[in-house]
Amino acid sequence: MAWMLAGLMGHLADVTIRGGVISAFFVWVGFVLTTTATNQAFRGTKPIVTVIDTGHWLAVHVVMGAIIGALGARKPKFSLRRMIVACLAAVHNKSKLHNESGLRSA
């Protein structure tokens, strides 16, 4: 859930605490509240059960959004491209060492 919320916030380009809380609220209204209310109404549970259940999930989403927003949009230290280049360089250097020592590469 947190990963999807972070992805949504990243696509909206609003990775702040305020943006996280607002995004979390809309995700909660659009997915959690509607689904939970429909399912519990179909089962015939009391409305207070729906309020308690959805209220819990609202708190969870708002806290998640605030934490993600507080962390902010950070660029990863290692990108996939950098890792591939580093691996290719390591393989190249290893084969170069084998050739210099008179060993054949497989």
N, C-alpha and C positions, 0 to 999 in steps of 0.2 A: 504494500500500500504506500509506504513512504517513498519507494523508488518511483512509482507512478506519479505521485504528487510532485516530487522533485522534477520529474520530466515535464509535467504540465507547467510547472512554474518556470522552468527553463525556456520552454517554447513561448510562454507569454512574456518572457524577458522581464520578469518582476520578482527577482529572488531577493526579497527583503522580508523583514518580519511582518510588516503590514501586508505585503503581497502574499506571503505564506498563509496568513490568517484568512484573508479574503478568498484565496484559491481553495483553501481547506473547507471554508463554509459552503462555497458553491459545489464542490465535489460532494460534500455531505448532503446538501439539499437534493442534488441531481441524482445521486446514486443510493446513498444509505437511507435517507429518510423515505424516499419513495418506495424503495424495495421492501424495507422493513415494515412500513405502514401497510403496504399491500398484503404482504405475507401474513402479518398478524391479524389484519382485518378478515382475511379469508379463513384463518383458524378460529376466529371468534374470541380472541383474547381481549381482556379489558384494555381500554385506552391508556390507563396509567402504565401498563407494561410497555406499551409502545413508546410512551414519553420517557420512561426510565432507560429503555434499551437504546433509543435513538439519541437521547441526551448523553449517554456514555460515549457513543461513537462520535458525537459532535466534539466532546472534550478531547478525545483521542486525536481527531483530525486537526483541531486547532493547535494542539501542542506540537503535533508533527510539523504542521506548516510553519509555526513559529521557530522551531528548531532548525528546519531546513533554511528558512529565511535568515536566521541568525548566522548560520554557517556561510551563507552567501554563495555566489557562483565562483567556484575556484577552478582554476585550470589545473588538470592533473600534472604531476611532476614528470611522469613518463607517458608519452603518447604511444600509440601502436606503431606509428611510423618510426619513432626513435628506437623502439625495441627491435623492430625488424632490421633496421640499419645496424644496430649494435650486434645482433646475431650474425648477420652476413659478414660483418667485419671480423668477428671472432672466428667464423668458419674459414674465411679467407686467410687470416693470419695463421691458423692451425695448419692449413694445407701448404702455406708458404714455408713454415718451419719443417714440415715433412720433406718437402722438395729439397731444401737446403741441406738436410741431414742425409740425403741419399735414399730416403724411403719413398716408396711409391704410394701415391694416393689411391684409395679404392675407387 
